[in-house]
């Protein structure tokens, strides 16, 4: 047991502790002045982190290859949860993607599915032992395995998590020895699909707007139209994006000061404790505060990549790169949508935004990385 604890990467542990401190104080600032509605969200964040650290420690003693042996059961469990939430889930912000648990806690299967998908894809890619991935035997099954949860999450609808699944696959394929011709074909299909989507969206703009309005999903249209056609979008549709940029810009180099941000207290920014928490950081701590946060993210990802390079088991490397891909896209998407580089989606900022399921999932993924690091010696001996 002591030898396994020595395998912990204390650099990552210190980074997580620093992120916990940042999250606690920023969530407190984001929820102050709202009365009982968001009471104790800051202390709940500490509780979720405590549970997360417990998960990390427990993960060190579990051989990650046990998860890979039961991949089919994990995948089926994830799919059943995604199907079940559609029928028995709770709807929040227009998406029916949460199970309501005792004590008022919420569980989001789409978040849980990220880790399961990474494990399943690592199993398939690991069968090649570093050889080139073939289209029929490897890429096609990987596409089908990803498409099922992608479709189920899109139905909720949860565009943010669905897109994350795609980027997890792309990140893992990047180191999976894909043939260049397949990369070229894939990129061509993606570019062609984006061009076709933008063209059809603009051509049938009115029809799409009317249809989504009838389905009570007009926010989908507004988010996409604001990103593709910002000059024609309504002031209401551009409200969150515009106010976010104004708030971050007002922070300047050093920020307005802790708890002195005006955007959240005036109700200008929706969900400042969750999706829009980067706005609070940018406004109150300025460029310097945002740079410190990005530096911590860089160090976290850097340490994980180092562990991936040290793996004797290629499947362990695939899992870590899948986790890194998930973090990188979530960070880029969340910050990008706050500064106008990406469309608005419901993606949280890893380890900073308030949210139990998201935080526990992220900590669990770190635990899987530690498990991979701790059991490489056993793999070498075998």
N, C-alpha and C positions, 0 to 999 in steps of 0.2 A: 504493500500500500504506500509506504514511504517513497519507494523508488518511482512509483507512478506519479506521486505528487511532485517529485523533483522534475518530472517531464513537463510540468506546466511552463508555459512561456510567460514569464513574469513581466516582460515588456508589454505584452498584450493585456495582461491583468491591470497594469498601471494605467494603460490607455483607457480601458473600460471604466476604471474608477474615476478618471478625469472626466470622461463623457457622462458618467452618472452625476457628478457634481454639477456639470454644466446643465444637464437636463433638469435637475432638481430646481435650480435657481431660475432658469428660463421659464419652466412650466409655472413656477410660482408667480413670476412677473406677468405671464400671459393670462393667468386666471384671477389676479387680484382685482377687486372691485366688482366682481360679478355675483357676490352674495353666495348663497348656498348651492347655486347651480353647479359650480365647479369646485366645491369645497374639498380640500385635502387632496386634490389631484397631484400636488407636489409630493406629499408623503406616500401616496399610492404608487408614484413612480419609484420611490425608494424601495417600497415593498416588492414591486415587480423586479427591480434590479437584484434585490436579495434572493428572490426565487431563481432569478437567472444565474447568479453566481453559484447557487446550490446545484442547478442543472449542469453547469460547467464542471464542477468538481466531481459530480456523479458520473459524467460522461467519460472522464479520464479512466475510470475503472471498467468501462464497457468497451469491448473490442468492436470497432466500427464494422468489421467484416460480418458480425452477427446480423447487423441491419441489412447488409448486402445479400446475405443468404435468404433473408425473408422478404426480399424486394417485392415479390408478387403480392404478398399479403398487405404490405404497406401501401402499394399502389392502389389496390382494390379498396382499402380503407379510405384513402384520400378521395377516390372517385365517389364512394358511397356518401361520404360527408358532403361533398359538393352537390350531389343529387338531393340529399336529405335537407340541406339548408334551403333549397329552392321551394320545398313543400312545407317545411316546419320552421324555417328561419324567421328572424326579425328584420324588418325593413328599416334601414337608416339612411337618410339622405338619398332616397330614391333607389337604393340597392338592397336587395334581399340577400345578404351575405353573412349574417351573424346568427349564432345560436345564443339564446339568452340562458345563462347559467344561474344557479342559486346565488343569492347575495348581490344580484345586479350585475354580475360579471358577464362579459361578452366574449365569445369565441368565434374567430373568423377562419373557417376551413381553407380559404384561398391562401392565407398566409402559411398555414401548416403544410399545404401542398407544395410549396416552394422547396422545402428541404426534402420531401419525399421524391419529387421529380429529379432533383440533383442526384440522389442515391441511385434511383432506377437508371438514369442515363449513364452514370459511371459504370454500372454493371454491364450495360450493353457495349459501351466503348472499351471497357477493359478486356473484353473477350479477344480483341485484336492484338493485345500485347504490343502496341506501338506500331503495328502494320497499318497500311493505308486503309481507310474506311471505304467500303464499297457502297454503291447506291442501293441495291436491292436488299442486301443482308444487314446493312447498318443504318444508312441515312433514312431509308423509308420507314423502318420500324421506329426510329427515333422521332421522326416527324409525326407518326400516328400516335405514339405515346404522349407526345406534347400536345397534339391537337385536341385530344379528348378533354383534359382539364382546361385548356384554353377556351374551348367552346362553352363549357359549363360555367366558367367564370364570366365570360362575355354575356351570357344569358342573364346574369344576376341583376343589372349589368355592372361589371367592375373592370373598366378598361385598363386601369393602372396595373393591377396584378396580372392581368392577362398578358400585357406587353412584357412584364418582367419575365414570364415563362419563356418568351421568345428570346430575350437577351441572355437568359441562363443557357439556353441551348447554343446560341451563337458563341458565347464565351467558352463553353466546353469543347465545341467543335474546333475552335481556334487552335487548341493544343492537341486535338485528337487526330492529327495527321490526315486531314481531308485532302483529297485530290484537288489540284488547282483548277481543273476543268469544272469540278463541282462547285468550287468557290465562285468561279466566274458566272456559272449558270445561276447560282443562288443570288448573287448580287444583281445580276441582270433582271431576275424575276422580281426582286424587292424594289429596284428602281422603277421598273415598268409598272408594278402594282401601285406604287406611290403616285406616279405620273397619271395613271389611269384613274386612281381614286380622286385626285385633285381635279382632274378634268371633268369627271362625272359629277362631283360635288358642286362645282361651279355651274355646270350645264343644267342640272336639275336642283338647283339651290332652293327654289321656292317649294317644289314638290317635297323635297326632303324635310324642309322646315315644317310644312303642314302635317306631314305624316308623323314626325316625332312629337309635334304638339298634340296630335290626337292620342298618341301613346303615352302622353304625360312624361316625355323624356326630352323636352325642349332644351334642357341644360346640355345635352350631348351636342346638339346643333350649335348652340352658342359658343361652347368651348372650341369646337373644331373651326367654326367660321371665324372666330376671333383670331385664331392662329393663322389660318390660311388667308383670310381677307380682313386684316385689322382696320383697313381704311373704311370699310363699309359696315363694320360691326357696330351695334348700338352701344351707347354709353353704359347701359346696364350690363351688357355682356362683357365689356372691357373693364368693368368696375374693379374686380379683384386684382386683375393684372396691373392696371394703372395705379391703384392705391398701394399695391405691394412695392412697385418700383419707386414710387414717391417716398414711401416710408424708409426703404433701404437707402435711397439717395440722401434723405435728410440726416441719416446717421453719420455721413461723411467718413472721416478717417478714424475718429475715436468714439463716435456715438453720442447720443443724447444723455447717457447715464442710465444706470440700472434702475428699473421701474419708472423711468421717466418718459418712456415711449408713449406717444399720444394716439397712434393708430389703433391699438387694441382697446384702450379705454374709451375711445369714441365710437367703437364698433365698426371701424372702417375696414378691418381685416377679418374675414370669417375664419373660424377655427384657428386662432393664433396659438393655441396649445398643442395643435396636432399638425395638420397639413401645412399651415402657414407659420410654423414656429421659427423658420429662418428669418422671416421679416422682423420678428422681435429681436433676434440676435443682431441683424444688420442695423436696425434702428437704435438700439440701446448700447451696442458695443462697437458699431461702426466696422470699417474695413479691417481693422486690427483684430477685432473679435472673430469676424468671419474667417480671417486668415488662420487664426489659431485653431479653429474648428477643422478647417480643411487640412491643416498640418497633421492633426490627430488622426483624421481619416486616412491620410496618406501613410502614416506610420503603421496604422493597423493593417492596411492592405499590404504594405511592404513586408511586414512580419509574416503574414499568411503566405505570401508568395515564396518567401524564403523556406518556409516549412514544406511547401509543395515541391520545391526543387530538391529537398532532402529526402523525399519519399522513395523507398525501394519499390513500393507498390504503385503502379501507374493509376490504379483506380482511386487511391487516396489523393493523388495529384489532381485527378479529374474532379473529385468532390470539392477540393479546396478552391480550384479555379471557378467552379460553378458558384460557390458561395461568394467568392470575390466579385464575380460578374454581377451577381444579385446586388451586392452592396454598391458597386460602382454605378450601376444604372439608377438605383434608387436615389443615391446622393446627387447624381447629375440631373435626374428628372425633377426632384423636389426643388433644388436650388434653381435649376433652369427655368421652371415654370414661375418662380417668384421674380425673376429678373427679365422675363419676356422671351427667353430662348426656346422654351418648350411649351406645348399646350397645357392647360390646367387639367390635372388628374388628381385622384385621391390617393397619392402615394406619400407615405410619411417619411420623415428624415430619420434614418437608422440611429438608434440609441439616444435620440434627442426628443423626438415627438412623443407625446403621451399616447399610450396604447398598450394594454397588457399583452394581447396576442402577438402583436408585432415585435415587442421587446423580448418576450420569452422566446419567440422563434429565432430572433437574431442571436440571442445568447446561446440557444441550443445549437445553432450553427457553429458558433465559436467553440462550444463543447465538442462538437464532432471533429473540428480541426485539431483540438487538443488530443482527442482519442486517436486520431491518425498519427500524430506525433509520438504519442506514448507507446504505440504498439508496433512501430517500425522495427524495433530491435527484435521482437518476436518473429516478425516477418523475415528478417535477415537470417535468423537462425534456421527457419524452415527451408 
